[in-house]
């Protein structure tokens, strides 16, 4: 892979990995000022860098063998209503499979965890406003902890998949420059 893809991949791995770890740190040390804003900003920047990496990698892989998605569609699929429930996993799965030579099954697991985390984040945010200080606080705490586990798994696996897709395969099946 070329140097741009390598550097974007490394940066995406660092940011996505930090997005996986920071919520755990915030549970242990909840009184850090502005930590929630920092976590959100890290996650936002991590996704942007990932999309830049995905575009460059799809373009690079498409130079030798046509990919299932154009670079624009690999990124744009994240923003098309309803299609964005499927296209991101398909485009990333294609990149993962072509760059590592392995099955894209882990990408499907990552996508399922990511979608569940997104739903749990919305549910816990809605419940937080409704149940703060009531008997529903126990349910809110359980949903919040479940979200922490799923979010950490989703972002940790995401960082792992980008790392695996960026470095050449041990078996030599990855496309390299």
N, C-alpha and C positions, 0 to 999 in steps of 0.2 A: 504494500500500500504506500501511497505517497506521503510525504512529510506533513502536508496539511491535514490529511485524514488522521494520521497518527497523533498530531498535536491536539486536534479537536476531540479525538477519542479519549485521550488522556485527561483533558479538561472535563469532558462530560462524565467520565468515570469518577473523578474527584468530586464534582458538584453533586452528582446523583448519589454517590456514597455518603457525602455529608448530609444530603437530604434524608437518607435512611437513618443515619446515626443521631442527628440533632434532636428529633422528637424524644428519643430515649434519654438523652442528656437533660432535656427540659423536664422530663418526669422526675428525674433524680434531683435536679437543681432548679426548681420552679421559679425561684425569685430573681433570675437573671433579667435585668431590665432590657427591653426591646428584643428579647430573644425570639419571640414569635414572629416579629417583623423580619428578623434576620433569616429565620427558617423559611418563611414564605419567599423572601427574595432569593435565597439559595436555590430553592425548588424551581422558581420561575426562570432564573438564569440557566440552571441545569437543563431544563427542558428546551430552552432556546438553543443552547450549545449542542444538545443532542440532535435537534432538528437540522442544524447546520451540518453536523457530522453525517446524519442520515442522507441529506441531499448530496454531499460530496462523495460519500461511499457508493450510493446508488449510481451516480454518474460514472464513477471510476469503474465499478463492476460492469456497467453496461457497455464499456468500450470493448470488452473482449467477447462477451456473450450477452444477448439482449436480456434485460431484467423484466420481471412481470410488471413493474411500475416504472414510469419515468421519474426522474429526480423530483420534478415539480409535483407529481401526484403522490409520491412517497411522503412529502411534507404536507401538501395541500389536503391529503386525506384526513389529517387531524382536525381540519376546520370545516368539513362538509357535514352539515347536520344529518344525523342518523347513520350516514356512512362512516362517521368517525367512531362508531362502536365496533367496526370490523377492519377498515382499511389500515389503521396504524399497525395492528398486529400482523396483517398480511404483508405489508411492505417491509416492516422490520424483520419478519420471519424470512422473507425472500433474501434480504441482505445477510442475515445470520447464516442461512443455509448455504448461500453461495460463497461466503467468506470463510466459513469453517468446515464445510463439507458434511456437517452434522444435521440431524433432524431439527426442525424448528419447534419441537414440542415444548421446550423450556420457554420459548417466546409466548406460546399460548398460555402457559402457567403465569408468566409475568403479566400478560394482558388481563387475565382473570383477576389476579390480585390487585392490579392497578384500578380496574373498574370497581371492584368491591370496596377498595379504599376510598375511591371518589364518592361512592354512595354513602359509606359510613361517615365520611367527613360531613356530608350534607345533613345526614340524620342527626349526628351529634351536635352540629351547629343549631339545628332547629330545636332539638330537645333541650339544649342548654338554655335557650330563651324561655321555654315553656316550663321546665321542671326544676329550675334552680331553687334550692331550698325546700323542695317538697319530697314526698315519698318516692317520686320518680327519679330522684337523684341517684339511687342505687342502679337503676337501669341505665341512666346516663353514664355513670362511671363504668359499667360493664361494656357498653358500646364504645366508650372512649378508649378503654384498654384494648378491646378487640381491634379497633382502628389502628392503634399504635402498632400492634403486632403485624397486621396486614400491610400497613403502610411501610414499615421497616422491611418486611419481606419483599414487597413490590419494588421499592427503590434499590434495595441491596441486590436483588436479582437483575434489575435493569442495568445497574453499574457493571455487574458481572458479565452480562450478555454483550454490552458494548465493548468491554475489555476483550472478551473472547473474539468478537467480530473484528476488532482492530488489529490484533496481533496475528501473525501468520500461524496457521495450523501446524501442530506437531507432525501430523501425518503428511503435510505438504499439499493438502487438497485446496488450501486457500489460494485465492488469486493474489499474486504479489507482483510488484514491479521489478 
